[in-house]
Amino acid sequence: MKTQNIERYLNSFGKQVVNRAKSNIQKAKGGGTNLEKSIRFEVKTDANGFSVQFFMDSYGTFVDKGVSGNQQARKFKDYKGQVKSSPYKYTTKQPPPSILAKWISKKGMKGRDKKTGRFISNMSLAFIIGRAIKRDGIQGINFFQKPLGLGLKQFGKDLLGAVKEDIIEGLTTVN
Protein backbone atom coordinates (compact mmCIF):
# COMPACT_ATOMS: atom_id res chain seq x y z
CA MET A 1 0.00 0.00 0.00
CA LYS A 2 1.24 3.46 -0.81
CA THR A 3 1.75 5.71 2.21
CA GLN A 4 3.05 8.96 0.76
CA ASN A 5 -0.08 10.97 1.69
CA ILE A 6 0.05 9.77 5.30
CA GLU A 7 3.75 10.55 5.49
CA ARG A 8 3.25 14.01 3.96
CA TYR A 9 0.37 14.62 6.37
CA LEU A 10 2.46 13.59 9.42
CA ASN A 11 5.38 15.76 8.24
CA SER A 12 3.16 18.82 8.01
CA PHE A 13 1.70 18.00 11.46
CA GLY A 14 5.23 17.82 12.92
CA LYS A 15 6.35 21.03 11.19
CA GLN A 16 3.33 22.93 12.45
CA VAL A 17 3.80 21.79 16.08
CA VAL A 18 7.54 22.61 16.00
CA ASN A 19 6.99 26.04 14.38
CA ARG A 20 4.30 26.97 16.90
CA ALA A 21 6.43 25.78 19.82
CA LYS A 22 9.41 27.81 18.59
CA SER A 23 7.16 30.84 18.14
CA ASN A 24 5.86 30.47 21.71
CA ILE A 25 9.42 30.37 23.09
CA GLN A 26 10.33 33.47 21.07
CA LYS A 27 7.38 35.34 22.57
CA ALA A 28 8.13 34.22 26.12
CA LYS A 29 11.94 34.14 26.23
CA GLY A 30 13.15 36.13 23.26
CA GLY A 31 14.55 34.66 20.06
CA GLY A 32 17.65 32.59 19.50
CA THR A 33 17.62 30.49 22.68
CA ASN A 34 19.33 27.10 22.72
CA LEU A 35 16.02 25.47 23.63
CA GLU A 36 14.33 27.02 20.59
CA LYS A 37 17.12 25.77 18.32
CA SER A 38 16.93 22.24 19.76
CA ILE A 39 13.25 21.58 18.96
CA ARG A 40 12.76 19.20 16.05
CA PHE A 41 10.68 16.21 14.95
CA GLU A 42 11.05 12.99 12.98
CA VAL A 43 8.46 10.79 11.29
CA LYS A 44 9.40 7.15 11.96
CA THR A 45 8.14 4.09 10.11
CA ASP A 46 8.25 0.59 11.58
CA ALA A 47 6.27 -2.67 11.51
CA ASN A 48 3.49 -1.10 13.62
CA GLY A 49 3.03 1.89 11.30
CA PHE A 50 4.01 5.52 11.65
CA SER A 51 4.91 7.70 14.59
CA VAL A 52 5.89 11.34 14.99
CA GLN A 53 8.60 11.88 17.58
CA PHE A 54 9.49 15.29 18.99
CA PHE A 55 12.92 16.17 20.42
CA MET A 56 14.29 19.09 22.45
CA ASP A 57 16.95 19.78 25.07
CA SER A 58 16.21 17.89 28.27
CA TYR A 59 15.39 21.00 30.31
CA GLY A 60 12.60 21.87 27.86
CA THR A 61 10.05 19.82 29.80
CA PHE A 62 10.80 21.87 32.93
CA VAL A 63 10.23 25.11 31.00
CA ASP A 64 7.06 23.69 29.43
CA LYS A 65 5.43 22.12 32.51
CA GLY A 66 7.05 24.19 35.26
CA VAL A 67 8.60 23.05 38.54
CA SER A 68 6.81 23.14 41.89
CA GLY A 69 8.57 24.72 44.83
CA ASN A 70 8.66 23.23 48.30
CA GLN A 71 5.97 25.70 49.45
CA GLN A 72 3.99 26.35 46.26
CA ALA A 73 2.64 23.83 43.73
CA ARG A 74 2.79 24.74 40.04
CA LYS A 75 0.23 23.62 37.47
CA PHE A 76 0.18 23.44 33.67
CA LYS A 77 -2.34 22.68 30.92
CA ASP A 78 -1.56 19.53 28.99
CA TYR A 79 -2.19 19.04 25.28
CA LYS A 80 -5.78 17.94 26.04
CA GLY A 81 -6.47 21.23 27.86
CA GLN A 82 -6.61 19.59 31.30
CA VAL A 83 -4.95 21.36 34.24
CA LYS A 84 -2.40 19.09 35.93
CA SER A 85 0.18 19.47 38.67
CA SER A 86 3.75 19.73 37.50
CA PRO A 87 5.53 16.37 37.74
CA TYR A 88 8.72 18.17 38.84
CA LYS A 89 9.46 19.61 42.27
CA TYR A 90 12.28 21.24 44.24
CA THR A 91 12.65 19.39 47.53
CA THR A 92 15.99 19.85 49.26
CA LYS A 93 18.25 21.45 46.68
CA GLN A 94 17.96 24.81 44.98
CA PRO A 95 19.38 25.94 41.62
CA PRO A 96 23.17 26.32 41.72
CA PRO A 97 24.20 29.93 42.48
CA SER A 98 27.03 29.76 39.94
CA ILE A 99 24.59 29.25 37.07
CA LEU A 100 22.22 31.93 38.35
CA ALA A 101 25.18 34.34 38.74
CA LYS A 102 26.00 33.89 35.03
CA TRP A 103 22.36 34.61 34.16
CA ILE A 104 22.39 37.71 36.42
CA SER A 105 25.55 39.01 34.71
CA LYS A 106 24.08 38.35 31.27
CA LYS A 107 20.91 40.27 32.18
CA GLY A 108 22.89 43.13 33.77
CA MET A 109 21.00 42.92 37.05
CA LYS A 110 22.27 44.49 40.28
CA GLY A 111 21.02 43.63 43.74
CA ARG A 112 20.99 45.96 46.74
CA ASP A 113 21.31 45.36 50.45
CA LYS A 114 17.99 45.87 52.25
CA LYS A 115 19.39 47.85 55.19
CA THR A 116 22.06 50.09 53.67
CA GLY A 117 21.12 50.09 49.97
CA ARG A 118 24.64 49.11 48.90
CA PHE A 119 25.13 46.85 45.91
CA ILE A 120 25.59 43.16 46.73
CA SER A 121 27.66 40.65 44.77
CA ASN A 122 26.17 38.61 41.95
CA MET A 123 26.75 35.42 43.96
CA SER A 124 24.76 36.83 46.91
CA LEU A 125 21.93 37.85 44.60
CA ALA A 126 22.10 34.42 42.92
CA PHE A 127 21.75 32.70 46.30
CA ILE A 128 18.70 34.84 47.17
CA ILE A 129 17.05 34.17 43.80
CA GLY A 130 17.84 30.44 44.09
CA ARG A 131 16.23 30.31 47.53
CA ALA A 132 13.08 31.97 46.13
CA ILE A 133 12.98 29.53 43.20
CA LYS A 134 13.27 26.59 45.61
CA ARG A 135 10.40 27.99 47.70
CA ASP A 136 8.04 29.12 44.90
CA GLY A 137 9.11 26.98 41.94
CA ILE A 138 9.04 28.03 38.29
CA GLN A 139 5.81 28.58 36.36
CA GLY A 140 5.66 26.62 33.10
CA ILE A 141 4.91 28.44 29.86
CA ASN A 142 3.16 25.61 27.93
CA PHE A 143 5.25 26.39 24.86
CA PHE A 144 4.94 22.78 23.62
CA GLN A 145 1.72 21.43 25.18
CA LYS A 146 -0.48 24.10 23.59
CA PRO A 147 0.77 23.65 19.97
CA LEU A 148 0.59 19.86 20.34
CA GLY A 149 -3.05 20.07 21.41
CA LEU A 150 -3.91 22.49 18.58
CA GLY A 151 -2.13 20.26 16.07
CA LEU A 152 -3.92 17.14 17.25
CA LYS A 153 -7.30 18.91 17.02
CA GLN A 154 -6.65 20.31 13.56
CA PHE A 155 -4.83 17.39 11.97
CA GLY A 156 -6.82 14.64 13.68
CA LYS A 157 -9.85 15.55 11.58
CA ASP A 158 -7.92 15.25 8.30
CA LEU A 159 -5.99 12.03 8.96
CA LEU A 160 -8.70 9.75 7.57
CA GLY A 161 -8.68 11.73 4.32
CA ALA A 162 -4.97 11.05 3.88
CA VAL A 163 -5.47 7.34 4.62
CA LYS A 164 -8.39 7.22 2.14
CA GLU A 165 -6.26 8.84 -0.60
CA ASP A 166 -3.44 6.34 -0.03
CA ILE A 167 -5.88 3.43 -0.25
CA ILE A 168 -7.46 4.78 -3.46
CA GLU A 169 -4.03 5.34 -5.02
CA GLY A 170 -3.01 1.82 -4.02
CA LEU A 171 -5.95 0.16 -5.72
CA THR A 172 -5.31 -1.51 -9.03
CA THR A 173 -7.92 -2.52 -11.56
CA VAL A 174 -8.06 -6.11 -12.74
CA ASN A 175 -9.55 -6.92 -16.15
N, C-alpha and C positions, 0 to 999 in steps of 0.2 A: 504494500500500500504506500502511496506517495504521502509524504508528511511535510512538504515544503510550506504549505499554508499555516499549519500548526506551528512550525518552527519560526516562521516570519511573525506570526501573531505573538508568540512567547518572547521573541526578541524585542518587539515594540513595547510589550508589557514591561520587560526589564528596563529598557531605555527610559521609559516614562517614569518609573519608580525612582531610578537613579537620578534622573534630571531634577525631579521634584525634591528629592532628599537633599541634593547639592544646593538647590535654590533655597531651601529652608535653612540650611547651615549658613549660607551667605547672608541671609536676612538677620539671623540671630547672632552670628559670631564674626561677621565680616568675611570677605572673600579670601581665597588662597590658603585656607588652613590645611594642615596635613590630613585631617580627618576627611575633609571635602575631597581631596585628591585621591584618597584611598578607596572611596566607594565605587564598586563595580559589580557586574553581574555576569553569569555564564549560564547558557542553556545547555543542559547535559542530556544525553540520550543513553539509555541502557535497556536491558531486557524488560523492565517494568514500564517503560515509556519515557516521557520527558519530565524534566524538572528545571526550575529556574532557581539558581543559587545566588545569593547576594553576599558580598564580602566588604569588609571595612576594617580599619584598625580596631584592635581589641577594646580600646576605651570608648568606642562609639556607642556601645550599648549603655554605658554609664551616662553619657551625654543624652542619649535618647530617652531612657527610662528614669533617670535620676538616681540619687543615692539617699537613703534615709539617714538622718542623724541619730544620735543616741537619745535625743529628747524630742525629736519631731519626725513623724513619718511622712514620706513623700509619695505621691501618687502620680500615675500617668494614664493616658488613654491608649489602649492597644489598638491594633489595626481593625478590630471589630467595633470600636467606639466605646468599649466597656472600660470603666475606671478601675484600675488595679493598683495595689500597693507595689512599690518598687521592690524587686527581688534583691536589691543590694542595700547594705547598711554598714555605717561606721559603728564599730563596737568599742574597741579599746585603743586603736591607733588613729592618728589624724594624718592628713596629708603632710609629706615631708617639707619642712621649712625651706630647705635648699631649692626645691622646685618652685615653691611659691615665691621665694625671693627673686628668682629669675623672671617670673611673670610680673612681679611688682616693678622690677627695673625696666622691663620691656614696655610696660604701660606708663612709666614715668610717675608713679605714685609716690607720695611722701606722707609718712605718718607723723603725728604729733603726740607728745606726752600730754596726758589729761590735766595734770596739775600745773606744770610750768609752761606748756605750749611749745617746748623745744622739739626739734625734729628727732625722731627715733631712727634706729638703723633699719635697713630693709629686712634683716633677719628677725628683729623684734616684731616688726609689723607682720612678717610672714607667720610667725608663731601665733600671733593674735588672730589672724585670719584663719589659720589652720584649726585653731581651737573652736572658732565659730562654725566652720564647715563641719567639724566632728559633731558639734551639738545640733546644728540645724539641718545638715545634709546639703544636697545640691538638687535643685529642681530640674527635672528633665525637660527637654524642649520638643519631644515628639517629632524630631526631624525626619525619622524613618517610618515610624508607625503610621502616621497620617497619610503619607503618599502610598504606602502599601495598601491601606484600607481603600483609598480612592481608586487605586489601580485594580484591585480585586473587584470592586463594585462595577467599574466601567468595563473592564475586559472580561469579566465573568459572563456577562450577557452575550458577548460576541464569540465566545470560544466554540460553541456548537456550530456556528456558521463556518468557522475555519475547518472544523472536523468534517462537516458536510461537504465542503468544496474538495477536500482531499479525497473523500470517498468517491465523489462523482468523477474526479479526474482519474482515479484509479480503476474505474470500471472499464472493461473492454467489451466490445460487442462480438458475439459469436454468430456466424452465419450458418 
